[in-house]
């Protein structure tokens, strides 16, 4: 379903009224911080804070790590993990996003820097990172990149390693491997070449090419109609749209389907290619794996959807065990496949796979790989997380770190209030749609909520990963400084948005 563009009044309400409401809710946030501090004192979790403080007072740092992604929950989580393990932490975020981001105000960060945009000015971005690595004697660069800058981070990491003569280790795959994983068409070809099942699909660059492909594969070998979904390879607001093509009842020339393709906001072209992929019915799952020299050191599995904002641990269940085995098998096979120049791949970095577990045949189909940190990392025990990465003098943890089986789901407090509780206060889709086009989709029946994964019950106990007792300021900054400033800025610039992802700091502009 293509999402509606908000009207000027709706955009004003979402971008100006919501930040004002955020100020009114500041006392509630301060109460949440006080409750978190009280719980910390009551259950003795302050020992983590005292241990980190003691390590910092001795002056014996285990090393210096540079962590990017200052606006993202996963970047903040990794910064906290390394600080608790006794590292010196350098925080980084790109211009336009980092000036007021939560990591900047974290007690886990010893030094914070705003750098040029990797996509707008890559040479300046790379030079700045290298300069910071040299100035701060960085031992490990841990890029926490977004979908739009993964390839640039891989290139920057390669340049950083060369300029520092390998003294600064970089935790991301080489640029060729990143492209093989990040590009959806290349990834599907790679997976199939390594002998794994993949959905039928093709990369197309025009409407004619797309229609020709759909005509060819419209029916399976048994003569049954087969549905396909489309995904733009660029960052497109409607990439979560699961409309299947060709449209039911379309003519032999697929006229209705062609008309829809012709009306796409991002036209099918060489600049904006699309992947047409067989629709696999079933639950979507996401995974996170930290990998050192081809060996998995941390692993998480969660139920997923197109806009995941709640992370539930399913790592120890059958689907998690299957996903972990698939990941290990994939890495073993990939390690034996050399790069185009014949050299061996050094598999260091994050491998985050998305799967569909088919209800048709029980097969687990990989649909994409994100060669970067997944937000699901917030489920892992923070105090043990840094041991999964290579330190200057010690190897990474040999055992695989997984979430505690009893870990509570992770979500974001005010996002939960708006998306889960507001539909109970105003259980009328037409009224919610008048407030903002994205809200009406939150009106779900009890049967729908029970059937969905992750669990959509509004009254289940969940934890906001931004709020921790030994570092509470980023929580207040996230809700009452950073997001208000981002929304007001876009309203002032005359930009509309349809959705926001609080966990990654991403705004879907209309």
N, C-alpha and C positions, 0 to 999 in steps of 0.2 A: 504494500500500500504506500503510495507516494504521499508524503506529509505536506499538509497545507502550510502556506506562508502566513505568519501572524499579521494581522492588520496593524496599522500605526498605533491604535489604542491598546491592542493586546501587547504590542512590543513595549509600549510605555509602561504598562502594568507590570510586565515581567522584568523589565530592565531598570525601572526606577522605583516602583512601589515595593518590589521584593527587597532591594537593599535597605529601604527605609524600615521595612518590617524586621529586617535583620538587626537593626539597631534596637528596636523594641524588644527583641528576644535575647539581647545580650545578658540580662540578669539570669535568664534560664541557662545560658551557656556557662556563666560563672558558677551557678549552682551545680551543674554537671561536673565542672572541674573540681569543685570542693568535694563532691561525693567521690570522685575518682581518687583524690588525695587521701580522703578518710579511709577508703577501701585499701589503699596501699599501706597505710599505717597499720590498719587492723590485721591484715593478713601477712605482713612482713615482707612484701614485695620490694620495699625500699632497699633491701640488700643489694639489688641490682644496681641501683643508683649509687649506693655507697661504694660498691666495688669499682664502678667506672670512675668515680671521683678519686678513689685511692690510687688507681692506676695512673690517672692524670697527674696527681701530686708527686708521684715518684719520678716523673719525667721519663719513664722507660716506655716509649711508644713502640708498639709492635711494627709500626710502619705508617706510611702516609697514603691514604686512598683519596682519589678524586671521584666524586659521585655527581653525575649530572641528573637532570630531571627534577629540579627543585620544586616544581609545582605539582608533581605527581606523588600519590601515596606510596608507590613502590620506591621512589627515590628517597623519600623521607624514612621509610622503613629500613632501607639499606644503610643510610647514614647513621641511624640509631644503632643498628646492629654492630657496625664497625666501631662506633664510639664505645659501646658497652664492652667490646672485646679488647679495648685498649689502644685503638688506632687514633692517629690524627686524621681528621676528616675535612676535606676541602669540598665545598658545595658549589654547584654550577647550574645556571639556567640561562636560556637565551633572552635577548633583549625583547621587551614588550610583554614578557611573561614573568620575568624573574625579579623585577624591582620590589614587589611586595609579596612574593610567594612564601608559603609556609616554611620551607626549609631555611630560608634566610634568617628566621627568628628562632630556629631550633637550637637548644643547648648542646645538641650532638655535633654541631658544625663549628669548627675552629676558625674557618675563613670562608666567605661566600663571595662569588663573583658572577656578574652578568656578562655574557659573551655575545658576539654577533650571531645572527641566525645562520644555522648550517645550510639551509636551503636557499636563502637570499644572497649570502656572501660566504661561500664555503672557504675560500683562501683565508679570509680574515678569521673565520671560526677556527680553522685548523691551527693557524699561527698563534692565536690566543691560547688555545688549549696547550700547545707545546710550550709556550712561554710560562704558563702556570705550572706545568709539570716540572719544568727546570727550576723555576723560582722556589717552589715548595718541596723540591726533592721527592716528587711523587713516586711511590713504589708500584701502585696499581691504579689504572684508570678503569672505572666501571661505568660505562655509558648506560644511562637509563633513558633510552630514546623513545620517541613516538614513532608512529607508523610512517610519517613523512620524512624522517631524517635518519632512518636506520642505515641506509647505504652510505650516507655522508659520514656517519659516526665510524663505520668500518674503515673508510678511507682515511679519516683523521687519525684513527688508532694506528693504522699502518705507518703513517707519516711520523707519529709520535714515537713509535718504537724505533724507527730508523734514526730520528734526530737525537734520541737519548741513548743510542747504541744498545738498545735492548734492556737498559736498566729499569725503565718504566714498563712494567708488564701491562698489557691491555686485555681486558676480558670481553672480547667480541671476536666473532669469526672473521677470517680474511674476506676481503671484498667480494671475491668470486663466489665463495660459499654463501655469503649473505644474500647475494643476488639469486643464487640457486634456490634459496629457501624463501626469500621475501617475495619474489615475482611468482604470482600464482600459477601462471602457465608453466614456467620453468620447474616449479616445485612439483606439479602434477606429473610432468614428464620424468623428473628425477625419481619420484616415488614408484612410478610404473616401471622404470628401468631397473630399479632395485628389487623388483619382484613383489610389490605390495598391491593390493586391490585399490583402485581409484574410481571415482565417478566418471562417467563419460563426459567429455567436455572439449572445448576448443576456444582459443583466443581469436577474436574477430576484430576487424578494423573498420567495418562499414556495415550498414543495414543490409545491403545486398548479400554480403558474406554471411551474416547472421541468419537471414531467411533461407539461404541455400543450405546451411548446416541443419536448420530445424526441419526442412523438408526431407532431408536425407535420413534423419534419425527420429522421425516423428513417431514411429512404431517400433516396438522391440521384435524379437524373433518370433514371438507368439502372436503378433499382430495387435498387442495392447498399446494404447496411447501412452507415451512417455512425456512427462513434464520436465521442463528445464527452467532454471533461474538464471538471471544475469547479474554480474557484478562488475562495476567499473574498477579498473586497476588503480585509479586515482582515489583520493579520499573524497568520497561522495556521500552526502547526507542519507541517501536512500539505499545504501549498500545492504541494509538489513531487510529490504523488501523481498518477500518470498513468493511474489506473484509467479505463477508457472506459465510457461509458453510452450507451444502455441496456445492461444486462447481457445477454450472449448467452443466447438461449433464454428470455428474459423473455416473459410473456404480453402480450396486447393492452393491458392496463391498466398494464403496467410495474410490477407489484406488488413484485418483488424490488428494482428500482431505487428505488421509493418508500420501501421499508423502510430501505434504506441512507441515503437522504436524511433520513429521520425520525431516524436514529440519529447524525447528525453532532454533534460536540461543540459547534460554533458553529452554532446553528440558522439556517436560511434565514429572514431577516426584514428589516424595514426598517432595523434597526440593523446587521445583518450580511448585506448583499446578496452574491450570488454571481454570477460570470461563468461562463456555460456556453459553451464554445468548441470548435469543431471540432478534433478531434485530427489534426494534420498529421504524418505519419511523416517522420522525418529528423533530422539533427543540429541541435542548438541552438547558436547563436552569440551572443556578447555583444560589444558595442562601447562605446567611450568616445570622446566628442568634446568638446573645449573649443571654444566658439564665441564670437567677439567681433564684435558688430554683424552677425550673420548669416553670418560667415565662419569656417570651420573652421580652427583654429590647431594642434590636436593631435588625432591619431586612432589608435585601437588596435582590433584585432579578435582575439578569442580563442574557441576552442571552449568551450562552456559546458555546465552541467548544473544540477540544482536546488540543489546545495550546493557551489558551485565553490570549490575550495581550491588549485588549481594553474592558473597562468596561462601559457599558451603563445602565442607570437606567430605569428599567421597574417595580419598586416596586409598584407604584400606579396604574398600569394598571391591566387588568383582570387577566393575568397570574400571576402577582405578588401577587394579593389578594388571588388567589387560592393556590399558594405556601405557603403563610403565614398561611392560614387557615389549610392547610395540616400539616404544621410544628406544629402548636398549638395542633391540634387533636392528632398527633403522640406523643407529649410530655405528653399530658394528659393520654393517654393510657399507655405509657412507665412508668409513675410515679406509676401506679397501679400494675406493674409487678415487683415483688421482684427479687433480685439477687439470685444466686444459693444457697447461705447460708441462704436465707430467710429474709435477712435484706432489708430495703427499700432503693431505689436509691435516692441519693441527686443530683438532676440534675442541677449542676453548670458547665458552660463551653460553648464552641462554638459548634454549630451544623450546619454544612454546607452541604446541600443536593444538589445532582444533579438530575434533572428530564428530562424525555423526554415527551413532549406533543404530543401524537400520532395523526397523520393525518388520521389514520385508523378509530378510534372510539372516538377521543376527550378526552381519558382518560389520566390522568397525572401519569406517572409511575416513581417512585423513582428508580434510578439505582445505586446510592451509597451515602454513607455519609462520610464526612471528619470531624471527631470530633476535629476540630482545627479552627483557624482563617482563614477566606477566604480573598483573596486579594481584593474582592469586598468591603471590609471595607473602602477602599480609597474613596468611594463615599459618606460616611457619613460625616456630619459636624464635623470637628476635635474639635472645641471648645465645643461641647456638648457630645463628645464620652465618656469621662472618667466617666460621671454621670451614664452610663449604667452598671458600675461595682461596687461591694460592697466596700465602704470606711470603715475605722476603726470605725467611729462614726456615719455614716449616711447610710441609706439603698440605694440600687440602685434605679435609676429612675423608677417610676411606669408606665409612658407612654412609648410606643414603639417608639424609635428613628428610623426614616427613612430618606433617602436622600431627599434633596430639589427636588421637581418635575422638576425644571429647571436646575438642576446640569449638567454641561458639562461632556461629556465622559472623562474617564481617560485613558491615554496611556503613552508610554515612548518615548521620543523625537527621539533619534537616531535609536531605533528599528523601529519607524514609517517611518523614512527617508529611511532606507534600505528595509523594507518589503513592503512599500506602494508606495514610490516615485521612487525608483530605477527601478522597472518594467516599468515606464513611460519613463525613460531615455534610458533604454535598453529593449524594448518590445519584446525580442526574447528569448523564453524559452531555446533554445539550447545554447545560449551564457551565460545566467544566470546559466545554469546547469554546464557549463564549469568552472565558477567561484566557485560555491559551490552547491552540490546536493540539498540543501534545498531551494534555491532561485527560481528555476523554478516553484514551486508551487504557487508563488506569482503573476504569470502572469494570471490575471483574466480578462475576458471580462466585458464590462459595464453591461451587463445583469446579469452576475454572481455576480458582486459587489452589484447590486441593490437587488438581491434575498437573499443575505447573511445577517445573524445577528451574531454579531454586524455589524453595517454599515461599509463597507470596503472602502467608498469613501476617496481618499487620501487628499481631500481638505476641509474636515469638520473640524471645530474648536474643538480641544481637549486640555486637560491639562495634563502635566506631574506631577503626585502627589509628585515626589521627590523634585520639585522646588517650594519652598515657600519663601516669602520675609523675614520672621523672622528666617529662618534656611537654607540659600542657599548652604552652604558648602557641605552637603551630595550629592547634585546634581552634583557638579563638581567632587567629589571623585568617585561617581558611574561610570561616563563615562570616566574619564581621569586618574584614579588611580586603582580602584578595578577591573573592567572588564579587562583592559589591563594586569594587573598582573595575573589574573586568566587564561587568554588565553595563555599568554607567558609561564606560569608555565606548562600548559598541553602540549604545543608544545615541551618544553625542555624535558619533561618526555616521549615524543614520543606517546602521546595519541591523538587520533582523536575524533572529536565530530561532531554530525549531526545537533543539534539545541541547542539554549540556551534560557532560560526563564529569561528575565531581571527582571521581577517583583519578582520572588522568588529566584533568584540567583542560578538557577539550570542549570547544564550542562549535556546534553544527550550525553554520550560517545558512540562511535561506537564500 
